[in-house]
Amino acid sequence: MCTNSLKEDIERSFRELCAEAGRLGIIGFSPLNTIRLLPQQQQYLQEKLKALGPMEEVTAISLGLLYHEQEILSIPATWQSKASTDDPWNEYALAYLTLNRTLNDFTSTLVARFGGVAEQATIEGWAGQVKHVDDYFPHCVSHRAFAEAAGLGWRGRHGLIVTPEAGPALRFATIFIAGRIPGTPKEFIGCSECHACLKICPILRKAGDYREACRQRIHALGLKADVCGICVRVCWEQIRKGASTPPAG
Ligand code: B12
């Protein structure tokens, strides 16, 4: 099958899966050899993709699945250091679980149809055993690296991938298939003068590596899944207002 028709077939299958799931999705392609990874994630990926042949001939396909508006609106719009029992915020936590499971089903279906290997949305049921954020890295590969390389969005000040369609209010999974499928690079203006995520989150504002403090906060919130999402909500609002798009004219 030529790469263009393969690309179209994968895109069509993905659109059908999104329609069945009742969610919007975005998809992007990038040759693996253009992507820089942490050494431990490069090693993890090499092991995972052994059966696909040389890494230079592999394409990463980034799949993004969007949250619904009301799910994002259930996240507090101001800083909260605690969550209450039965907090409405749990709607976002439950949507997080749904998106992970749906994306994992999508990757299984697409791999069954087109071959390849899947990296699931997240390592579920494992976060409880993590003692430090670095524990994650040798056991997964960063979806953001592939989403960014595929031109789905840019890296925001909070570190998340910000898309024109949904800001950072989406989750990713990745599949890897043998053969080169070219991507469609896009130009983004980026965060520009927007600092909404830094203004709202004291952890992101702190100098140094925010990640371990963010993990501890998420754990301490005790929501029905390991989420916070306050940076996601404020960024999503700014994108909707057009804060990061170039002025007209
Ligand atoms: C560990 C993890 C966390 C940790 C640490 C976060 C972090 N920034 O790494 C904690 C628990 C804190 C966390 C929190 C959250 N997370 Co999280 N998390 C992950 C996870 C499981 C792994 C991320 C990872 O591999 N990081 C490693 C870093 C270094 O990767 P990276 O920054 O992308 O850098 C890559 C390249 O740039 C390059 N690189 C970077 N530095 C260097 C240096 C050298 C020398 C080289 C060669 C290369 C290199 O290599 C890296 C990849 O190997 C992913 C799922 C996944 N498998 O991707 C989700 C993921 C990143 N999380 C996500 C989300 C949404 C969140 C939260 C909002 C939680 C929530 N749902 O409410 C918060 C937001 C925190 C924030 N502002 O970033 C989403 C992001 C979606 C998006 N729009 O971007 C992901 C992708 C999950 C998903 N399936 O969608 N998360």
Residues whose N, C-alpha, C, O or C-beta is under 5 A from the ligand:
A	BS01	B12	R36 L37 L38 Q41 Q120 A121 T122 V133 Y136 C140 V141 S142 H143 R144 A145 H158 G159 L160 I161 P168 L170 R171 F172 R211 C214 R215 D226 V227 C228 G229
